[in-house]
Amino acid sequence: MTEPDSVSSDRLTDHVAIGLLVTAFPEAAVHEVLDATGRRHVRDRALPAHLMVYLTMAMWLEFGKGYERVLRFLLSGLRWARGGWPDDTIPTGGAVSRARERLGPEPLRLLFERTAKPTAADERPEVFWRGLRKVAVDGAVFDLPSSEGNTAAFAAPGGVPPRARLVALAECGSLTLLGAAFDSVDVGEPALVARLLDRLGPGMVVLADRGLASYELYTAAAGTGAQLVWRVPGTFALPVLGRLEDGSYLSQLRGKGRGEHVTVRVVEYSVTGDDGASELRALVTTLHDPRAAPALELARLHADRWRVETLFRLVRVDLRVPGGVLRSRSAQGARQELWALLCLYQALRPLIAHTAVIAGADRVGFPPAAHAVGDSARTAPSP
């Protein structure tokens, strides 16, 4: 075992981040997922499985740093958050790598899924529209280290390095994640969204961009009982079956089979960009009554999905160095890191929401939250 150079542990932001991990994922909950996946009783006193769960999340807080440095950072924060940690010895990077392999991705997946649920139904306008919970879907692509294992599991077309595609459902306003799925970049967003349909249901209105528009996915999503407001490409054939009083009209989405079709309501509107150019957009929706769902309101409602795009900018930029990639060269390790990132995001959401209240803002991203906590560190006494 080695004793690496000391890492500064007096930043309040570090302690708060680790404290939030422990608060969001108490040790008892971590032990439960380890028991459920058969990973708890690993014979490693220096690197027990529950410590490795926290380490995989902490790697995103100390992105690009070596295992030993991240472990020292984690143990320092845990001492502050939990009132102590039993062992000061820092195992080698090789030992950490082997412990990560033994842990695997499943405990992190189960831990994330425990947090993937809607916030309280308090009818906040940023979360609800006309009594429906606003849910948006979006995706991102992550670069992976080139290796035989990653290439086999996350093959990318054209011989480019392996990449993973991630799709998530998020509650608008709070940006709490309700579900996530990822796979090789060869697996399209519609296929990943189809894996998340069990997260949808009555009382929701789901906002999606044109990359998901298809008869098959639309009808499957509508079958969950959720209402849909989805943008469609300009190439979609949408025959006018009947004009409605607010300028929208009824049409049909048609499937591949003979006679397959579903009635939709179409809302068309123009958006003017910063350059002054105007773009015509079209939405299809299950909300057919223009009095219960006016066209102008639907156009404004759909714009709320940009907040989920903000979410993906946060996880790709603010928690990572620009252009960075995941560190794992094995497919299981890459999956573990992605589930850990999703867990970390869920853990940091309360801090972001609390900072927004202090700042008097409706929403705030990771950098403002970190800056606000950093400001408090300059005046707060050391723990």
C-alpha positions as CSV (number, residue, x, y, z in Angstrom):
1,M,0.0,0.0,0.0
2,T,1.2,3.5,-0.7
3,E,0.7,6.9,0.9
4,P,0.2,9.5,-1.8
5,D,0.8,13.2,-1.4
6,S,-1.6,14.9,0.9
7,V,-4.7,16.3,-0.8
8,S,-6.2,19.5,0.6
9,S,-9.4,18.7,2.4
10,D,-10.4,22.1,3.8
11,R,-12.7,23.2,1.0
12,L,-16.2,23.4,2.3
13,T,-17.4,22.6,-1.2
14,D,-15.7,19.2,-1.0
15,H,-17.2,18.4,2.4
16,V,-20.7,19.5,1.2
17,A,-20.4,17.3,-1.9
18,I,-19.5,14.2,0.0
19,G,-22.1,15.0,2.7
20,L,-24.8,15.2,0.0
21,L,-23.7,11.8,-1.3
22,V,-24.1,10.3,2.1
23,T,-27.4,12.1,2.7
24,A,-28.9,11.1,-0.7
25,F,-27.5,7.5,-0.4
26,P,-27.4,6.5,3.3
27,E,-25.1,3.6,4.1
28,A,-28.1,1.5,5.0
29,A,-29.5,2.0,1.5
30,V,-26.1,1.2,-0.1
31,H,-25.9,-2.0,1.9
32,E,-29.4,-3.0,0.7
33,V,-28.5,-2.7,-3.0
34,L,-25.3,-4.6,-2.3
35,D,-27.2,-7.4,-0.7
36,A,-29.7,-7.4,-3.6
37,T,-26.9,-7.8,-6.1
38,G,-24.8,-10.2,-4.0
39,R,-21.9,-7.7,-3.8
40,R,-21.8,-6.9,-0.1
41,H,-19.8,-9.7,1.3
42,V,-16.5,-9.1,-0.6
43,R,-13.5,-10.0,1.5
44,D,-11.6,-6.7,1.3
45,R,-11.3,-4.8,4.6
46,A,-9.4,-1.9,3.0
47,L,-11.9,-1.4,0.2
48,P,-15.3,-2.7,1.3
49,A,-18.0,-2.7,-1.3
50,H,-20.0,0.1,0.3
51,L,-16.9,2.4,0.2
52,M,-16.5,1.5,-3.5
53,V,-20.0,2.7,-4.2
54,Y,-19.2,6.1,-2.9
55,L,-15.8,6.1,-4.7
56,T,-17.4,5.6,-8.1
57,M,-19.5,8.7,-7.5
58,A,-16.6,10.7,-6.1
59,M,-14.5,10.0,-9.2
60,W,-16.8,12.5,-11.0
61,L,-16.1,15.1,-8.4
62,E,-12.4,14.7,-8.9
63,F,-12.5,14.0,-12.6
64,G,-9.2,13.1,-14.2
65,K,-7.4,12.4,-10.9
66,G,-5.8,9.1,-9.9
67,Y,-7.6,6.5,-7.8
68,E,-5.5,7.2,-4.8
69,R,-6.1,10.9,-4.8
70,V,-9.8,10.4,-5.3
71,L,-9.9,7.9,-2.4
72,R,-8.1,10.3,-0.1
73,F,-10.5,13.0,-1.1
74,L,-13.5,10.7,-0.4
75,L,-12.2,9.6,3.0
76,S,-11.5,13.1,4.1
77,G,-15.1,14.1,3.2
78,L,-16.6,11.1,4.8
79,R,-14.7,11.9,8.1
80,W,-16.4,15.3,8.1
81,A,-19.8,14.0,6.9
82,R,-20.0,10.9,9.1
83,G,-17.8,11.9,12.1
84,G,-14.9,9.6,11.2
85,W,-13.7,6.7,9.1
86,P,-12.0,3.6,10.6
87,D,-8.8,3.3,8.4
88,D,-6.4,6.0,7.3
89,T,-4.4,3.7,5.0
90,I,-4.8,4.4,1.3
91,P,-4.7,1.3,-1.0
92,T,-3.0,1.4,-4.3
93,G,-4.6,2.3,-7.6
94,G,-4.4,-1.3,-8.7
95,A,-6.3,-2.4,-5.6
96,V,-9.0,0.2,-6.3
97,S,-9.3,-0.9,-9.9
98,R,-9.8,-4.6,-8.9
99,A,-12.3,-3.6,-6.2
100,R,-14.3,-1.6,-8.9
101,E,-14.3,-4.8,-11.0
102,R,-15.7,-6.8,-8.2
103,L,-18.4,-4.2,-7.5
104,G,-19.7,-4.1,-11.1
105,P,-22.4,-1.7,-12.3
106,E,-25.6,-3.2,-10.9
107,P,-25.4,-1.7,-7.3
108,L,-25.1,1.8,-8.9
109,R,-28.0,1.1,-11.2
110,L,-30.3,0.0,-8.4
111,L,-29.2,3.0,-6.3
112,F,-30.1,5.4,-9.1
113,E,-33.4,3.7,-9.7
114,R,-34.3,4.3,-6.0
115,T,-34.1,8.1,-6.6
116,A,-35.7,8.0,-10.0
117,K,-39.2,9.2,-9.0
118,P,-41.3,12.4,-9.2
119,T,-41.1,15.1,-6.7
120,A,-44.0,15.9,-4.3
121,A,-47.2,16.9,-6.1
122,D,-47.4,20.5,-4.8
123,E,-48.7,21.9,-8.2
124,R,-45.7,24.2,-8.6
125,P,-46.0,25.9,-12.0
126,E,-42.5,25.0,-13.2
127,V,-43.3,21.3,-12.5
128,F,-47.0,21.2,-13.6
129,W,-49.1,22.5,-16.4
130,R,-52.9,22.4,-16.1
131,G,-52.6,19.6,-13.5
132,L,-50.2,17.5,-15.6
133,R,-46.6,16.8,-14.5
134,K,-44.2,18.1,-17.2
135,V,-41.7,15.4,-18.2
136,A,-39.1,15.9,-20.9
137,V,-36.9,13.4,-22.7
138,D,-33.5,14.0,-24.2
139,G,-30.1,12.3,-24.8
140,A,-26.4,12.7,-24.9
141,V,-23.4,10.8,-26.3
142,F,-20.2,10.0,-24.2
143,D,-16.8,9.2,-25.6
144,L,-15.2,6.0,-24.1
145,P,-11.6,5.0,-24.0
146,S,-10.6,2.8,-26.9
147,S,-10.2,-0.8,-25.8
148,E,-11.2,-4.2,-27.0
149,G,-13.9,-4.5,-24.3
150,N,-15.4,-1.1,-25.0
151,T,-15.3,-1.5,-28.7
152,A,-17.1,-4.8,-28.5
153,A,-19.9,-3.4,-26.3
154,F,-20.1,0.2,-27.5
155,A,-19.2,-0.1,-31.2
156,A,-19.6,3.1,-33.2
157,P,-20.1,3.3,-36.9
158,G,-17.3,4.2,-39.3
159,G,-14.5,2.9,-37.2
160,V,-14.6,5.8,-34.8
161,P,-13.8,5.3,-31.1
162,P,-16.5,3.6,-28.9
163,R,-19.2,5.8,-27.7
164,A,-22.3,5.4,-25.4
165,R,-25.7,7.0,-26.0
166,L,-27.6,8.0,-22.9
167,V,-31.3,8.9,-22.8
168,A,-33.1,10.2,-19.7
169,L,-36.6,11.3,-18.6
170,A,-36.6,14.4,-16.4
171,E,-39.2,16.3,-14.5
172,C,-39.3,19.9,-15.8
173,G,-38.6,22.6,-13.3
174,S,-37.0,20.4,-10.7
175,L,-34.9,18.5,-13.3
176,T,-35.1,15.4,-11.2
177,L,-34.4,12.3,-13.3
178,L,-37.3,9.8,-13.5
179,G,-35.4,7.2,-15.5
180,A,-32.4,6.6,-17.8
181,A,-31.1,4.1,-20.2
182,F,-27.9,3.9,-22.2
183,D,-26.2,1.6,-24.8
184,S,-24.0,1.7,-27.8
185,V,-24.3,4.8,-30.0
186,D,-25.6,2.3,-32.6
187,V,-28.8,2.1,-30.6
188,G,-31.0,5.0,-31.4
189,E,-32.8,7.3,-29.0
190,P,-36.2,5.9,-29.9
191,A,-35.1,2.4,-28.9
192,L,-33.7,3.7,-25.6
193,V,-36.9,5.7,-24.8
194,A,-38.9,2.5,-25.4
195,R,-37.0,1.0,-22.5
196,L,-38.3,3.8,-20.2
197,L,-42.0,3.7,-21.1
198,D,-42.8,2.0,-17.8
199,R,-41.8,5.3,-16.1
200,L,-44.7,7.1,-17.8
201,G,-48.3,7.1,-16.9
202,P,-51.5,9.1,-16.3
203,G,-51.1,12.6,-14.9
204,M,-48.0,13.3,-17.0
205,V,-47.4,15.4,-20.2
206,V,-44.3,14.2,-22.1
207,L,-42.3,16.7,-24.2
208,A,-40.0,15.4,-26.9
209,D,-38.1,16.7,-29.8
210,R,-38.3,15.6,-33.5
211,G,-35.7,12.8,-33.1
212,L,-38.3,10.6,-31.4
213,A,-41.2,11.1,-33.8
214,S,-42.5,7.7,-35.1
215,Y,-45.9,6.0,-35.2
216,E,-44.6,3.0,-33.2
217,L,-43.1,5.0,-30.3
218,Y,-45.8,7.6,-30.2
219,T,-48.6,5.0,-29.9
220,A,-46.6,3.0,-27.3
221,A,-46.0,6.1,-25.2
222,A,-49.7,7.2,-25.5
223,G,-50.6,3.7,-24.4
224,T,-49.1,4.4,-21.0
225,G,-51.8,7.0,-20.3
226,A,-49.5,9.9,-20.5
227,Q,-50.3,12.9,-22.7
228,L,-47.8,13.7,-25.4
229,V,-46.6,16.9,-27.0
230,W,-43.9,15.9,-29.5
231,R,-42.2,17.9,-32.2
232,V,-42.1,16.2,-35.7
233,P,-39.7,16.8,-38.6
234,G,-40.9,19.0,-41.4
235,T,-40.7,16.0,-43.7
236,F,-43.6,14.3,-41.8
237,A,-46.8,13.9,-43.9
238,L,-49.6,15.3,-41.8
239,P,-52.8,15.6,-43.9
240,V,-55.3,18.1,-42.7
241,L,-58.5,16.2,-41.6
242,G,-60.2,19.2,-39.9
243,R,-59.3,22.7,-38.7
244,L,-59.9,23.6,-35.1
245,E,-60.9,27.0,-33.6
246,D,-57.4,28.0,-32.5
247,G,-55.7,27.3,-35.9
248,S,-54.5,23.8,-35.0
249,Y,-55.9,20.8,-36.9
250,L,-56.5,17.1,-36.7
251,S,-54.4,14.7,-38.7
252,Q,-53.0,11.2,-38.7
253,L,-49.7,9.5,-37.9
254,R,-49.5,6.4,-40.1
255,G,-47.7,3.1,-39.3
256,K,-46.0,0.7,-41.6
257,G,-48.8,-1.8,-41.7
258,R,-51.8,-1.4,-43.9
259,G,-54.5,0.7,-42.3
260,E,-52.3,1.5,-39.2
261,H,-52.9,5.1,-38.1
262,V,-53.6,7.2,-35.0
263,T,-55.4,10.5,-34.9
264,V,-53.3,13.4,-33.6
265,R,-53.7,17.1,-33.2
266,V,-51.1,19.3,-35.0
267,V,-49.9,22.7,-33.7
268,E,-47.8,24.7,-36.1
269,Y,-46.0,27.9,-35.1
270,S,-43.0,30.0,-36.1
271,V,-39.8,30.6,-34.0
272,T,-37.5,33.5,-34.8
273,G,-33.9,33.0,-34.2
274,D,-31.2,35.4,-33.0
275,D,-30.3,36.0,-36.7
276,G,-33.9,37.1,-37.5
277,A,-34.6,34.0,-39.5
278,S,-38.0,32.4,-39.0
279,E,-38.5,28.6,-38.6
280,L,-41.8,26.8,-38.9
281,R,-42.3,24.1,-36.3
282,A,-44.9,21.4,-35.9
283,L,-46.1,19.6,-32.8
284,V,-48.3,16.5,-32.6
285,T,-50.3,15.9,-29.4
286,T,-52.7,13.6,-27.8
287,L,-54.5,16.7,-26.4
288,H,-57.2,17.2,-29.0
289,D,-59.4,19.7,-27.3
290,P,-58.3,23.3,-28.1
291,R,-60.2,24.7,-25.2
292,A,-58.5,22.5,-22.6
293,A,-55.1,22.8,-24.3
294,P,-54.8,26.0,-26.5
295,A,-52.3,25.9,-29.3
296,L,-50.3,28.9,-28.0
297,E,-50.0,27.3,-24.6
298,L,-48.8,24.0,-26.1
299,A,-46.1,25.9,-28.1
300,R,-44.9,27.6,-24.9
301,L,-45.1,24.3,-23.0
302,H,-42.9,22.5,-25.4
303,A,-40.2,25.1,-25.0
304,D,-39.8,23.9,-21.4
305,R,-38.0,20.8,-22.7
306,W,-34.9,23.0,-23.2
307,R,-34.3,22.7,-19.5
308,V,-33.5,19.0,-20.0
309,E,-31.0,20.0,-22.6
310,T,-29.5,22.2,-19.9
311,L,-29.3,19.1,-17.8
312,F,-27.2,17.3,-20.3
313,R,-24.9,20.3,-20.8
314,L,-24.4,20.1,-17.0
315,V,-23.4,16.4,-16.9
316,R,-21.2,16.7,-20.0
317,V,-19.5,20.0,-19.2
318,D,-19.7,21.1,-15.6
319,L,-18.9,17.7,-14.1
320,R,-16.1,16.9,-16.6
321,V,-13.1,18.4,-18.2
322,P,-13.9,19.7,-21.8
323,G,-13.4,16.8,-24.2
324,G,-12.8,14.3,-21.5
325,V,-13.9,10.7,-21.6
326,L,-14.8,8.0,-19.1
327,R,-11.7,6.4,-17.6
328,S,-12.8,2.7,-17.7
329,R,-11.4,0.4,-20.5
330,S,-13.9,-2.3,-19.7
331,A,-17.6,-2.2,-20.7
332,Q,-18.7,-3.1,-17.2
333,G,-16.5,-0.3,-15.8
334,A,-18.0,2.2,-18.3
335,R,-21.5,1.2,-17.3
336,Q,-20.6,1.6,-13.7
337,E,-19.3,5.1,-14.3
338,L,-22.4,6.2,-16.1
339,W,-24.7,4.9,-13.4
340,A,-22.4,6.7,-10.9
341,L,-22.7,9.9,-12.8
342,L,-26.5,9.7,-12.8
343,C,-26.5,9.0,-9.0
344,L,-24.2,12.0,-8.4
345,Y,-26.5,14.2,-10.4
346,Q,-29.5,13.1,-8.3
347,A,-27.5,13.7,-5.1
348,L,-26.5,17.3,-6.1
349,R,-30.1,18.3,-7.1
350,P,-31.1,19.4,-3.5
351,L,-28.0,21.6,-3.4
352,I,-28.9,23.3,-6.7
353,A,-32.5,23.8,-5.6
354,H,-31.5,25.2,-2.2
355,T,-29.0,27.6,-3.9
356,A,-31.8,28.8,-6.2
357,V,-34.0,29.6,-3.2
358,I,-31.1,31.6,-1.6
359,A,-30.4,33.4,-4.9
360,G,-34.1,34.1,-5.5
361,A,-33.9,32.3,-8.9
362,D,-36.3,29.7,-10.3
363,R,-33.5,27.5,-11.5
364,V,-29.7,27.3,-11.1
365,G,-27.0,25.1,-12.6
366,F,-24.0,23.4,-11.1
367,P,-21.5,26.3,-11.4
368,P,-23.7,28.9,-9.6
369,A,-24.4,26.4,-6.9
370,A,-20.7,25.7,-6.4
371,H,-19.9,29.4,-6.4
372,A,-22.5,30.1,-3.8
373,V,-21.2,27.3,-1.5
374,G,-17.6,28.6,-2.2
375,D,-18.7,32.1,-1.0
376,S,-20.0,30.6,2.2
377,A,-16.6,28.8,2.7
378,R,-14.8,32.1,3.0
379,T,-16.9,33.1,6.0
380,A,-17.9,29.8,7.6
381,P,-15.6,28.3,10.3
382,S,-13.9,25.0,9.4
383,P,-15.7,21.9,10.7
